[in-house]
Amino acid sequence: MTAMQFDTEIREGVLSLPTDARKAFEGRVHVILMKEDAEVSEDFIGELIAAPAEVQSFTPLSRDEANERGR
């Protein structure tokens, strides 16, 4: 199987392929599309540290419980 990864835009339902992809792929192909979430910040960890999400049913593990899970 030959695979290639690249970023492109879809305009009116048409994908633009890079030149090397046009040369490498012909005929029937399998396509997987992934959309970037515009709402997810590049620094979402920093945002969570600054303003942690509150989960009412959350109970943190004790030190012993956390160490036991790693065994």
ABEGO torsion letter per residue (X at the ends): XBBBBBBBBBBGGBBBBBAAAAAABBEBBBBBBBBBBAABBABAAAAAAABBBBBAABBBBBAAAAAAAAX
